[in-house]
Each structure stands twice: as C-alpha cells, then as structure tokens.
Amino acid sequence: MGTLDSSSHGLSLRRYGASRGSHSHDHFQVLIGLDGVLDLEVEGRGRRVGAGEGWVVTPGDRHDFESRNGSHCLILDTTQDLWAQCAGRAPLAPQMLALARYLALCVTEPATSPTALHQAPALLLEAWGPALPNGRRRAIDWPGLSDWARSRWHRPLGVADLAAVVCLSPSQFAQRCRDEQGVSAMHWLRAQRLLHARQLRDRGIGVAEAARRTGYRSPSALTAAMRRSGGAG
C-alpha cells in the first residue's frame, strides 16, 4: 500500500510495498517512478512503472498497485483537463528521472526552489510530450522568480541560475525574457536588484544597509546605480 511521505503544491512522495492496494479517485493521478518497480493494474490492464517511467490514471479508474521489492514514486494529483491527452501513454522526455528527482527534492526541502514547485505541474505535463494546445508555452512566474532572486542577492546570480529555476536552458530563458519583459535577462535581474534596494530605502533603511542586503559591493555603488536610473540615492 502507498504511504505518504510529504506533499506540496499537489505533489507527494509515496513508498509502495508488497501489500496490494486498490482504489479510485475523482482526479487525475500522475505517477513517476524514482526507484524500484511499481506494478499497476488499471481497469484490468497491467503496467509496470520503473525509475524514470510514468503513467497517468484518469478520474474514476479503479487501479490496483503493489511493489514486491519496494518502490518510491513522485505523485501529482491534479484536476487539470490537459492530462486527459496524456492518459494511456508513457512520458516522452528522456530526462524524466532527473526532473522527477529534482521535484522530489523540492517537495522534501521546499526552500530549494518554491518557483519550481509552483511550475511542477506544467513541467511534468511538458515531459509527456506536446500536449499543450495551440503551441501555448508554459508561463514563467516572473513575480515568483523575482522573490527567489531577492533571497539570494548575497551571491552572484547569472542567466543560467535564473534559467535553472524555471527549468529552461539559458538561451531559452534569455529569449523568453526578451519576448515577455522587453529586456535582456541580465537587465531584468539588475532591475530587480535595484527595485529591491529602492524599496528598502523608501522604508527608511540606510544606504549602507540597503546595499548590503541587495548585494551591491558598496554604498557608493548603490548610489551610483540609483542616480543612473534617474532616482536619488
């Protein structure tokens, strides 16, 4: 029977053992193997889910499950109708195991990447292949990405860091930033840093402390950046 380890944003980690379980539910259930092999029987049809493999159980389908030697799976419970297009076929992405392991880490340690957790359903949907209608692209949570960067001004950040958070390549992220924000990725990042510094100054925080919190190398560097952008230091 499956046991729940932890969950976040519709995701959970479950361990399955030799005891046979059986149930149905009123939502889609997406299973991705992390280790071991899970034996499924969905409406009388058998399926084995190993590491990096996945399956979609549709609402109302009775499914039996067991793992004689133990299995660990990432589970997504969702009501999103797009998953109906993925039912009955395995994921297409060869990097599914790496994605599932990363999301499993985010479930157990949510501070790793709240943005990745938020995007997890879309990331997993894309991994099943082209299921999004009309060529629609997965949205980037720009406010969430800004919050992520704000908590990391103490270390150097680059385009590759931002791209990794939203699970895109650096070139893909750079193009999306130009398309959606109208500026280069580094310009966007610098603007977020400066915006945060301005907000701190507006709250009455001194320039030296604002510079420290937002990663400027010195108070004069922050003052110069604010003047260049047309504001007082």
TAHU-V947966 format. One record per residue. RES is the residue in one letter. PHI is phi in radians with two decimals (999 if undefined). Layout:
BEGIN
res phi
RES PHI
RES PHI
END
This chain:
BEGIN
res phi
M 999
G -1.29
T -2.10
L -1.49
D -1.57
S -2.84
S -2.63
S -2.90
H 0.95
G 1.46
L -1.70
S -2.60
L -1.94
R -2.32
R -1.88
Y -1.98
G -2.14
A -1.30
S -1.23
R -1.34
G -2.08
S -2.76
H -2.95
S -2.46
H -2.62
D -1.69
H -2.47
F -1.28
Q -2.20
V -1.79
L -2.01
I -2.26
G -1.27
L -1.82
D -2.79
G 1.28
V -2.28
L -1.80
D -1.62
L -1.96
E -2.31
V -1.92
E 0.89
G 1.49
R -1.92
G -1.47
R -2.71
R -1.92
V -2.03
G -1.74
A -1.07
G 1.46
E -1.78
G -2.60
W -2.70
V -2.03
V -1.70
T -1.49
P -0.97
G 1.52
D -1.30
R -1.28
H -2.33
D -1.77
F -2.67
E -2.84
S -2.45
R -1.09
N -1.88
G 1.62
S -2.56
H -2.15
C -2.30
L -1.60
I -2.10
L -2.06
D -1.75
T -2.61
T -1.85
Q -1.14
D -1.12
L -1.05
W -1.18
A -1.07
Q -1.28
C -1.74
A -1.10
G 1.48
R -2.47
A -1.40
P -1.11
L -1.70
A -1.26
P -1.20
Q -1.62
M -0.98
L -1.10
A -1.11
L -1.11
A -1.10
R -1.17
Y -1.14
L -1.16
A -1.10
L -1.08
C -1.14
V -1.16
T -1.35
E -2.29
P -1.00
A -1.22
T -0.99
S -2.89
P -1.01
T -1.14
A -1.10
L -1.08
H -1.10
Q -1.53
A -0.92
P -1.01
A -1.20
L -1.09
L -1.19
L -1.08
E -1.10
A -1.18
W -1.45
G 1.95
P -1.26
A -1.85
L -1.37
P -1.28
N 0.98
G 1.18
R -1.11
R -1.64
R -1.09
A -1.26
I -1.62
D -1.42
W -1.11
P -1.07
G -1.15
L -1.16
S -1.10
D -1.08
W -1.08
A -1.14
R -1.04
S -1.46
R -2.31
W -1.12
H -1.28
R -2.32
P -1.09
L -2.18
G -2.33
V -1.04
A -1.09
D -1.14
L -1.12
A -1.08
A -1.12
V -1.11
V -1.72
C 0.99
L -2.18
S -1.29
P -0.96
S -1.19
Q -1.12
F -1.12
A -1.04
Q -1.18
R -1.09
C -1.15
R -1.10
D -1.20
E -1.73
Q -1.91
G 1.36
V -2.47
S -1.21
A -1.09
M -1.20
H -1.09
W -1.06
L -1.12
R -1.09
A -1.14
Q -1.16
R -1.10
L -1.19
L -1.03
H -1.09
A -1.08
R -1.09
Q -1.10
L -1.12
R -1.11
D -1.11
R -1.49
G 1.57
I -1.37
G -1.08
V -1.11
A -1.13
E -1.22
A -1.09
A -1.12
R -1.09
R -1.22
T -1.87
G 1.45
Y -1.26
R -1.22
S -2.84
P -1.01
S -1.16
A -1.14
L -1.16
T -1.04
A -1.14
A -1.13
M -1.19
R -1.19
R -1.08
S -1.50
G 1.67
G -2.17
A -1.38
G -1.47
END
